[in-house]
Amino acid sequence: MHIAFSHPLWLLALLAGPAALTGLAWLAALIARIAHGMPKRNEDMVLTE
């Protein structure tokens, strides 16, 4: 009974894992897009050095 009960939980975890990763990746892309919109003088200085 315990094994049968844990299978849906594992399926839920397997589905929730990638969903959380894609959500984090989307947030990272959004932050990167906002960062690119800002003046990046510090990044240019680091790159030139």
Biopython code that builds the backbone (N, CA, C, O; Angstrom):
import numpy as np
from Bio.PDB.StructureBuilder import StructureBuilder

atoms = [
    (1, "MET", "N", (0.846, -1.210, 0.000)),
    (1, "MET", "CA", (0.000, 0.000, 0.000)),
    (1, "MET", "C", (0.877, 1.256, 0.000)),
    (1, "MET", "O", (0.576, 2.232, -0.686)),
    (2, "HIS", "N", (1.949, 1.219, 0.764)),
    (2, "HIS", "CA", (2.819, 2.402, 0.825)),
    (2, "HIS", "C", (3.472, 2.672, -0.526)),
    (2, "HIS", "O", (3.598, 3.823, -0.943)),
    (3, "ILE", "N", (3.887, 1.600, -1.210)),
    (3, "ILE", "CA", (4.549, 1.765, -2.514)),
    (3, "ILE", "C", (3.560, 2.356, -3.517)),
    (3, "ILE", "O", (3.906, 3.263, -4.274)),
    (4, "ALA", "N", (2.336, 1.844, -3.521)),
    (4, "ALA", "CA", (1.323, 2.342, -4.450)),
    (4, "ALA", "C", (0.993, 3.804, -4.143)),
    (4, "ALA", "O", (0.652, 4.577, -5.039)),
    (5, "PHE", "N", (1.099, 4.166, -2.873)),
    (5, "PHE", "CA", (0.770, 5.540, -2.482)),
    (5, "PHE", "C", (1.896, 6.499, -2.843)),
    (5, "PHE", "O", (1.654, 7.672, -3.125)),
    (6, "SER", "N", (3.130, 5.996, -2.833)),
    (6, "SER", "CA", (4.275, 6.872, -3.088)),
    (6, "SER", "C", (4.495, 7.104, -4.582)),
    (6, "SER", "O", (5.133, 8.085, -4.961)),
    (7, "HIS", "N", (3.984, 6.228, -5.427)),
    (7, "HIS", "CA", (4.194, 6.402, -6.865)),
    (7, "HIS", "C", (3.623, 7.722, -7.389)),
    (7, "HIS", "O", (4.319, 8.435, -8.113)),
    (8, "PRO", "N", (2.371, 8.071, -7.045)),
    (8, "PRO", "CA", (1.856, 9.385, -7.496)),
    (8, "PRO", "C", (2.695, 10.541, -6.973)),
    (8, "PRO", "O", (2.851, 11.555, -7.653)),
    (9, "LEU", "N", (3.237, 10.395, -5.765)),
    (9, "LEU", "CA", (4.077, 11.457, -5.209)),
    (9, "LEU", "C", (5.360, 11.594, -6.019)),
    (9, "LEU", "O", (5.819, 12.708, -6.273)),
    (10, "TRP", "N", (5.949, 10.455, -6.431)),
    (10, "TRP", "CA", (7.170, 10.507, -7.246)),
    (10, "TRP", "C", (6.862, 11.107, -8.608)),
    (10, "TRP", "O", (7.652, 11.887, -9.139)),
    (11, "LEU", "N", (5.700, 10.739, -9.183)),
    (11, "LEU", "CA", (5.305, 11.312, -10.478)),
    (11, "LEU", "C", (5.108, 12.813, -10.339)),
    (11, "LEU", "O", (5.507, 13.584, -11.212)),
    (12, "LEU", "N", (4.493, 13.223, -9.241)),
    (12, "LEU", "CA", (4.279, 14.651, -8.997)),
    (12, "LEU", "C", (5.618, 15.369, -8.851)),
    (12, "LEU", "O", (5.797, 16.471, -9.370)),
    (13, "ALA", "N", (6.560, 14.739, -8.141)),
    (13, "ALA", "CA", (7.882, 15.340, -7.957)),
    (13, "ALA", "C", (8.618, 15.425, -9.294)),
    (13, "ALA", "O", (9.285, 16.421, -9.576)),
    (14, "LEU", "N", (8.497, 14.385, -10.113)),
    (14, "LEU", "CA", (9.162, 14.382, -11.425)),
    (14, "LEU", "C", (8.573, 15.464, -12.326)),
    (14, "LEU", "O", (9.283, 16.052, -13.142)),
    (15, "LEU", "N", (7.280, 15.725, -12.177)),
    (15, "LEU", "CA", (6.646, 16.775, -12.983)),
    (15, "LEU", "C", (6.938, 18.157, -12.415)),
    (15, "LEU", "O", (7.144, 19.111, -13.166)),
    (16, "ALA", "N", (6.955, 18.265, -11.093)),
    (16, "ALA", "CA", (7.179, 19.563, -10.455)),
    (16, "ALA", "C", (8.632, 20.004, -10.582)),
    (16, "ALA", "O", (8.901, 21.203, -10.657)),
    (17, "GLY", "N", (9.569, 19.069, -10.609)),
    (17, "GLY", "CA", (10.991, 19.401, -10.732)),
    (17, "GLY", "C", (11.291, 20.199, -11.991)),
    (17, "GLY", "O", (11.762, 21.333, -11.900)),
    (18, "PRO", "N", (11.026, 19.627, -13.177)),
    (18, "PRO", "CA", (11.263, 20.364, -14.430)),
    (18, "PRO", "C", (10.454, 21.651, -14.504)),
    (18, "PRO", "O", (10.931, 22.645, -15.053)),
    (19, "ALA", "N", (9.244, 21.654, -13.966)),
    (19, "ALA", "CA", (8.421, 22.865, -13.994)),
    (19, "ALA", "C", (9.093, 23.976, -13.194)),
    (19, "ALA", "O", (9.095, 25.133, -13.614)),
    (20, "ALA", "N", (9.665, 23.624, -12.039)),
    (20, "ALA", "CA", (10.363, 24.617, -11.219)),
    (20, "ALA", "C", (11.626, 25.096, -11.924)),
    (20, "ALA", "O", (11.959, 26.280, -11.873)),
    (21, "LEU", "N", (12.330, 24.174, -12.586)),
    (21, "LEU", "CA", (13.556, 24.550, -13.300)),
    (21, "LEU", "C", (13.235, 25.479, -14.462)),
    (21, "LEU", "O", (13.945, 26.460, -14.684)),
    (22, "THR", "N", (12.169, 25.180, -15.208)),
    (22, "THR", "CA", (11.796, 26.045, -16.326)),
    (22, "THR", "C", (11.342, 27.404, -15.804)),
    (22, "THR", "O", (11.595, 28.427, -16.440)),
    (23, "GLY", "N", (10.675, 27.421, -14.653)),
    (23, "GLY", "CA", (10.263, 28.685, -14.052)),
    (23, "GLY", "C", (11.468, 29.519, -13.649)),
    (23, "GLY", "O", (11.493, 30.729, -13.874)),
    (24, "LEU", "N", (12.467, 28.874, -13.054)),
    (24, "LEU", "CA", (13.694, 29.584, -12.666)),
    (24, "LEU", "C", (14.437, 30.071, -13.902)),
    (24, "LEU", "O", (14.977, 31.178, -13.907)),
    (25, "ALA", "N", (14.469, 29.251, -14.952)),
    (25, "ALA", "CA", (15.146, 29.646, -16.194)),
    (25, "ALA", "C", (14.434, 30.843, -16.814)),
    (25, "ALA", "O", (15.081, 31.746, -17.344)),
    (26, "TRP", "N", (13.089, 30.854, -16.749)),
    (26, "TRP", "CA", (12.327, 31.974, -17.305)),
    (26, "TRP", "C", (12.603, 33.243, -16.504)),
    (26, "TRP", "O", (12.753, 34.322, -17.076)),
    (27, "LEU", "N", (12.669, 33.113, -15.178)),
    (27, "LEU", "CA", (12.988, 34.273, -14.339)),
    (27, "LEU", "C", (14.395, 34.778, -14.625)),
    (27, "LEU", "O", (14.621, 35.987, -14.689)),
    (28, "ALA", "N", (15.339, 33.864, -14.798)),
    (28, "ALA", "CA", (16.721, 34.250, -15.102)),
    (28, "ALA", "C", (16.779, 34.980, -16.440)),
    (28, "ALA", "O", (17.502, 35.966, -16.579)),
    (29, "ALA", "N", (16.021, 34.497, -17.425)),
    (29, "ALA", "CA", (15.991, 35.149, -18.733)),
    (29, "ALA", "C", (15.376, 36.541, -18.616)),
    (29, "ALA", "O", (15.839, 37.481, -19.261)),
    (30, "LEU", "N", (14.335, 36.674, -17.798)),
    (30, "LEU", "CA", (13.690, 37.975, -17.600)),
    (30, "LEU", "C", (14.657, 38.948, -16.931)),
    (30, "LEU", "O", (14.761, 40.103, -17.344)),
    (31, "ILE", "N", (15.362, 38.487, -15.903)),
    (31, "ILE", "CA", (16.340, 39.338, -15.211)),
    (31, "ILE", "C", (17.465, 39.727, -16.161)),
    (31, "ILE", "O", (17.919, 40.871, -16.152)),
    (32, "ALA", "N", (17.919, 38.773, -16.987)),
    (32, "ALA", "CA", (18.989, 39.055, -17.947)),
    (32, "ALA", "C", (18.520, 40.090, -18.964)),
    (32, "ALA", "O", (19.288, 40.969, -19.355)),
    (33, "ARG", "N", (17.254, 39.989, -19.396)),
    (33, "ARG", "CA", (16.714, 40.945, -20.367)),
    (33, "ARG", "C", (16.664, 42.342, -19.758)),
    (33, "ARG", "O", (16.992, 43.324, -20.425)),
    (34, "ILE", "N", (16.251, 42.434, -18.484)),
    (34, "ILE", "CA", (16.201, 43.731, -17.795)),
    (34, "ILE", "C", (17.615, 44.275, -17.612)),
    (34, "ILE", "O", (17.854, 45.472, -17.771)),
    (35, "ALA", "N", (18.556, 43.376, -17.274)),
    (35, "ALA", "CA", (19.946, 43.800, -17.067)),
    (35, "ALA", "C", (20.543, 44.321, -18.369)),
    (35, "ALA", "O", (21.304, 45.288, -18.357)),
    (36, "HIS", "N", (20.205, 43.688, -19.494)),
    (36, "HIS", "CA", (20.730, 44.143, -20.784)),
    (36, "HIS", "C", (20.159, 45.509, -21.143)),
    (36, "HIS", "O", (20.818, 46.301, -21.817)),
    (37, "GLY", "N", (18.936, 45.787, -20.695)),
    (37, "GLY", "CA", (18.321, 47.077, -20.978)),
    (37, "GLY", "C", (18.996, 48.205, -20.212)),
    (37, "GLY", "O", (18.949, 49.358, -20.641)),
    (38, "MET", "N", (19.623, 47.887, -19.083)),
    (38, "MET", "CA", (20.300, 48.903, -18.276)),
    (38, "MET", "C", (21.674, 49.223, -18.866)),
    (38, "MET", "O", (22.250, 48.403, -19.581)),
    (39, "PRO", "N", (22.199, 50.414, -18.567)),
    (39, "PRO", "CA", (23.568, 50.739, -18.998)),
    (39, "PRO", "C", (24.556, 49.819, -18.303)),
    (39, "PRO", "O", (24.542, 49.705, -17.077)),
    (40, "LYS", "N", (25.405, 49.168, -19.067)),
    (40, "LYS", "CA", (26.334, 48.182, -18.493)),
    (40, "LYS", "C", (27.767, 48.680, -18.620)),
    (40, "LYS", "O", (28.588, 48.053, -19.290)),
    (41, "ARG", "N", (28.068, 49.801, -17.981)),
    (41, "ARG", "CA", (29.428, 50.343, -18.033)),
    (41, "ARG", "C", (30.386, 49.472, -17.226)),
    (41, "ARG", "O", (31.529, 49.258, -17.631)),
    (42, "ASN", "N", (29.917, 48.970, -16.083)),
    (42, "ASN", "CA", (30.772, 48.116, -15.251)),
    (42, "ASN", "C", (31.171, 46.854, -16.005)),
    (42, "ASN", "O", (32.323, 46.424, -15.930)),
    (43, "GLU", "N", (30.228, 46.256, -16.732)),
    (43, "GLU", "CA", (30.534, 45.048, -17.491)),
    (43, "GLU", "C", (31.543, 45.361, -18.585)),
    (43, "GLU", "O", (32.463, 44.579, -18.822)),
    (44, "ASP", "N", (31.377, 46.509, -19.260)),
    (44, "ASP", "CA", (32.313, 46.887, -20.318)),
    (44, "ASP", "C", (33.714, 47.096, -19.744)),
    (44, "ASP", "O", (34.703, 46.701, -20.362)),
    (45, "MET", "N", (33.801, 47.715, -18.568)),
    (45, "MET", "CA", (35.103, 47.946, -17.935)),
    (45, "MET", "C", (35.766, 46.610, -17.597)),
    (45, "MET", "O", (36.968, 46.436, -17.802)),
    (46, "VAL", "N", (34.979, 45.676, -17.082)),
    (46, "VAL", "CA", (35.534, 44.361, -16.730)),
    (46, "VAL", "C", (35.991, 43.636, -17.989)),
    (46, "VAL", "O", (37.030, 42.976, -17.981)),
    (47, "LEU", "N", (35.221, 43.755, -19.073)),
    (47, "LEU", "CA", (35.576, 43.078, -20.320)),
    (47, "LEU", "C", (36.841, 43.685, -20.920)),
    (47, "LEU", "O", (37.697, 42.954, -21.418)),
    (48, "THR", "N", (36.971, 45.022, -20.880)),
    (48, "THR", "CA", (38.146, 45.665, -21.471)),
    (48, "THR", "C", (39.389, 45.352, -20.650)),
    (48, "THR", "O", (40.481, 45.218, -21.202)),
    (49, "GLU", "N", (39.228, 45.234, -19.317)),
    (49, "GLU", "CA", (40.372, 44.883, -18.473)),
    (49, "GLU", "C", (40.696, 43.411, -18.686)),
    (49, "GLU", "O", (41.629, 42.890, -18.076)),
]
sb = StructureBuilder()
sb.init_structure("model")
sb.init_model(0)
sb.init_chain("A")
sb.init_seg("    ")
for serial, (resi, resn, name, xyz) in enumerate(atoms, 1):
    if name == "N":
        sb.init_residue(resn, " ", resi, " ")
    sb.init_atom(name, np.array(xyz, "f"), 0.0, 1.0, " ", f" {name:<3s}", serial, name[0])
structure = sb.get_structure()
